[in-house]
């Protein structure tokens, strides 16, 4: 009966809206990343020129230090990419389950599939939480 009420109750949060919000957050983050990259490139060029004109050996030491930091960050970051991808997949599976229940609430209630749907949702939610 609860699944039937989900379909007919307009107070239930819309999971499709959450997906749209995620998309908006993605585009905002992408734009912010691009602007940060552009500003950093301009700062790097201008301050490197000033530092090199003041004391060239210090400039070379700092370039080496920054290169080593970049290399280590890249090595560690490669592992994080696969972990983040897995997390996004698990969250998408969970959202799909919620949308599926919402769209098929009447059928779930009619065939008494509440336990099976709850089990599937809990399994997918648990997978998303465990990946953290």
C-alpha positions in Angstrom: 0.0 0.0 0.0 2.9 2.4 0.7 4.2 1.9 -2.8 0.8 2.8 -4.2 0.8 6.0 -2.0 4.2 7.0 -3.4 2.7 7.3 -6.9 -0.4 9.2 -5.7 1.3 11.5 -3.1 2.7 14.7 -4.6 4.7 15.4 -1.4 7.3 12.7 -2.2 10.6 14.2 -3.4 11.2 13.8 -7.1 14.4 11.9 -7.8 14.5 13.3 -11.4 15.0 16.7 -9.8 18.0 15.4 -8.0 19.6 14.2 -11.2 19.0 17.7 -12.7 20.7 19.2 -9.6 23.7 16.9 -10.0 24.0 18.0 -13.6 23.9 21.7 -12.6 26.6 21.1 -9.9 28.7 19.4 -12.5 28.6 22.2 -15.0 29.2 24.8 -12.2 32.2 22.8 -11.0 33.6 22.4 -14.6 33.4 26.2 -15.2 35.0 27.0 -11.8 37.8 24.5 -12.6 38.5 26.1 -16.0 38.6 29.6 -14.5 40.9 28.5 -11.7 43.2 26.9 -14.3 43.3 30.0 -16.4 44.0 32.3 -13.5 46.7 29.9 -12.2 48.4 29.8 -15.6 48.6 33.6 -15.8 49.9 33.8 -12.2 52.5 31.2 -12.9 53.8 33.0 -16.0 54.0 36.4 -14.3 55.5 35.3 -11.0 58.0 32.9 -12.8 59.3 35.8 -14.9 59.7 38.0 -11.8 61.4 35.2 -9.7 63.8 34.2 -12.6 64.8 37.8 -13.0 65.6 38.2 -9.3 67.4 34.9 -8.5 67.6 32.1 -11.3 68.9 29.3 -9.0 66.0 29.6 -6.7 63.6 29.5 -9.7 65.2 26.2 -10.8 64.9 24.6 -7.3 61.2 25.7 -7.2 60.5 24.2 -10.6 62.0 20.9 -9.5 60.0 20.9 -6.3 56.8 21.7 -8.1 57.5 19.0 -10.7 58.1 16.3 -8.0 54.8 17.4 -6.3 52.9 17.2 -9.5 54.4 13.7 -10.3 53.4 12.4 -6.8 49.9 13.9 -7.1 49.4 12.2 -10.5 50.5 8.8 -9.3 48.2 9.0 -6.2 45.3 10.6 -8.2 45.2 7.8 -10.8 43.9 5.4 -8.1 41.3 8.0 -7.0 39.8 8.1 -10.5 38.7 4.5 -10.5 37.3 4.9 -6.9 35.3 8.0 -7.9 34.0 6.2 -11.1 32.8 3.3 -9.0 31.1 5.6 -6.6 29.3 7.4 -9.3 28.1 4.1 -10.8 26.8 2.9 -7.4 25.0 6.2 -6.8 23.5 6.1 -10.2 22.3 2.5 -9.6 20.7 3.7 -6.3 18.9 6.6 -8.0 17.7 4.3 -10.8 16.2 2.0 -8.1 14.4 5.0 -6.6 13.0 6.1 -10.0 12.0 2.6 -10.8 10.0 2.3 -7.6 8.4 5.6 -8.1 7.3 4.7 -11.7 6.2 1.2 -10.9 4.7 1.9 -7.4 1.2 0.6 -8.3 2.5 -2.6 -9.8 4.8 -3.2 -6.9 1.9 -2.8 -4.5 -0.4 -5.0 -6.6 2.1 -7.9 -6.8 3.3 -7.4 -3.2 6.9 -6.7 -4.2 7.7 -4.4 -1.4 10.2 -6.7 0.3 12.0 -7.4 -2.9 12.2 -3.7 -3.9 13.3 -2.7 -0.4 16.0 -5.4 -0.5 17.3 -4.1 -3.9 17.3 -0.5 -2.7 19.0 -1.4 0.5 21.6 -3.4 -1.3 22.4 -0.6 -3.8 22.4 2.0 -1.0 24.8 -0.2 1.0 27.1 -0.5 -2.0 27.2 3.3 -2.4 27.9 3.8 1.3 30.5 1.0 1.5 32.5 2.6 -1.4 33.2 5.7 0.7 
